[in-house]
Amino acid sequence: MTRMTTWAVMVCLALPTAATAGTRFVPLPRADGEASALELRVVRYTGGVSGKMIVDVRNVGSEPEGFSATGLYFVPDKAAEQPPQREGAAGPFVARSGRRMTTVAVGSKTTTRLHLQVFCLDYDRPSPTGRTSFKLAGRRLPSQLTALIESGAETILRRRAGQVGVATAAIQSHVWSVRKLHVVQLEGEQPHGIGPASQPAHPFVRQAPGGDVDWR
């Protein structure tokens, strides 16, 4: 278990939830390559450059299984001439009770509603909005990229006494810095390149009302 899981997801409801509109359930990619009984679907996105990805996670297996958002990222679901930014999970992992956790146990044959705090992975693309539809990438981020993002996010939060609201802009800038220095092929690349390697750093983090800093 990596430290990223400490920051990766906010649990809004750790109980079975009714079916809602959204993408279809897809298998959850496992970091260790082993088979998983967990499936995920995107319900909706709220935010701008960064925000919350609201998802349902269900367990189709016969035993409870732990969920970790480490390395998960989301790709705009529709092709566009200028596709919006992809979003990677990174944020506080808090249970409904307020207790910080490292995994969420999803019971057999149950579905859990989660809010994942996500940050933009592409500073050379336009920002998504609440109308942007996303799908889960088929693989998690490469382990080296994940480790660099998580270590920096952990340091930023520690220096700000765990106040995630005031740390949003700094974490987003860190994610962009890591992506600029470590260019890797990810799902949803544009035909002319493999990411933001040749583009200048985004000059600022635009705080989207109701999205970026509302981590309550």
N, C-alpha and C positions, 0 to 999 in steps of 0.2 A: 504494500500500500504506500503510495507516494504522498507527499505533503499537500499536493494539489487538491486532494479530496477535502481538506480542511476548509478550502475556500470555494468549492466548486458549485454548490447548489443550495438554494433555500427551499425548504420543505413547507408548502402551504397546507397540505392536507395529507397526513399519513394514514389515510383510510381509503377503502374502495370508493371510486367515483363513478358517477353515471357517464355514459358515452356522450361526447360533445363533438361539435364540428371540428375538422382539422384534417391533417394528412392521415394516410393509412398507417397502421402499425408496421414497423420494420424491425428486423433483428438488431439487437444492440451489439455493436462491435466490441469485442473484448481485447483489452490491452495485451493479455498473455496468450492470445490466440486460441484459448480453449472455448468449447461450445458454451453458450449461455441460453437459459430459458427466458431471459428478459427481452421484451420488445418495447419500442418507443415510438410515439407519434407526436408531432408538433401540433399544438393547439393554436397558438398565435404568438406573435412577437410584439412586445411593447417597448418603445424606446427609439433611439436614433443611432448615433455612433456606437453607443453601448446601451444596454438595457436588460430586459428579462425575456428569456425564451420559456414560455409556458408549455410544458410537455406532460403527457401521460406515460407512465411506465407500467407495464403489466408483466406478470409472471405466469407463463403458460405451463410451467413445470409442476411437479408434484411436491417440491420442497421449497422453503423460503430461500431467497437469494439476495445478496447484497448488491446495491447499485452504487456506482461511482461515476461521476461526470468527468473524471480526469481525462483530458485529451479530446473530449467530444467537441465537434464543431459543426456548424450548420451552413448550408449553401442555399442561395436564392433558388426557388423552385422553378422559375421560368426564365427562359433565355431572353436576353436583352442586349441591345447594342452596347450599352454601358451598364453592365450588371451591378447591383448594389454590393456593398461589402459583405463578406462572409463573417460569421460571428463565432468566437470560440468561448467555451465555458471557463469562467474564472471569477470567483466571488465567494462570499461567505456561505458556509454550510451550516444552516441553523434549522433545528427542528421546530415544530409548532410551539412546543413548550418553551422555546428560547435556548435550549441546551445545544451547544455546538457538538457536531458529530463528524465522524469520518466516513461512514457509509449509511445508506438507508436500506433497511431490510424490507423487501417486498414479499409479502406472503403468497403462498401458492394460490393460483387462480384469482388473484386480486389485482387491482389497478390503483396506482398512486399518482396523484397530481403534484407536480414539482414546478418550482420557479427557478430556472437556472440563470445566474448572473452571467452575462456574456459581454465580450469586448470585440471590437472590430479587428479583423486580421489583415485588412487591406486599406492602407492610407491613400491609395491612388484611385479609389472608386467612390462613387456617390454614397451617401448614407442611406441606410434602409429606413423605412417608416413602419408604423403600425399596420399599413396595408400590404407590406411586403410579405409574401409567403416563403417559408423556408422548408427545407428537408434536411434530415440528418445525413451527414457524410457517411459513406460506407466503411471508412476506417477512422481510427483515432489519429490525432496528430502524432508525428514521429516522437519517439521518447525523448530525444535530445532537446527538441523544440519545447516539448511540454515541461521538461525539467527547468529550462532556462526561464520560461514564463512563470512557473510556479514559485521558483526561488525568489525572483524579483518581486512578485506580488506579495509574498509573505514578508519580505523585508520592508516594503512600503507600508503595509498595514501595521507592522510592529512599530515602526517609527512614528506612526500616527495613532498610537495607542488603540489600535483596533477600530478606529472610527472610519468605517468603510465609505461613508458619504463623502468625506473630505479627501479620500484616497482615490476616488474614481478617475480623475484626470491623470494623476501620476501613474496609475496602473495602466491606463490606456496608452500613454506615451511609452511606457516600458514595453508593452506588447508590440507596438510599432517598431521600436528600436531593435527588438529581438528578430522580428521578421525581416528587417532591412539587412541585418548582419548574417542571418542564417536563412537564405532563400532555399525553399524546398518546394517540390511539386505537390500541390494539394488539389483535391477534387474541386471542379468548377473554375479551373484556370481559363483565362481568355486566350483565344487562338494565337495572339501575337507575342505571348510571353508566359512566364511562369510565376508571376506575382509582382510585388512592388520593388524589385531590386533597383531599377533604374530611375525611379521616381523620387522627387524630393520629399522629405518628411512633411506630414500634414502640419500646418502652422498652428493649429489649435484643436482642442476637443470641444465640440459644440454640445452643450448640455441640453438635451431634449426634455421638454417639460413632461413630468410624470414618468420618465424612463430611466435616465442615467443614475440619478442619485437617490431615487426612492427605494431604498433597500430595507425598508422596515419589515 
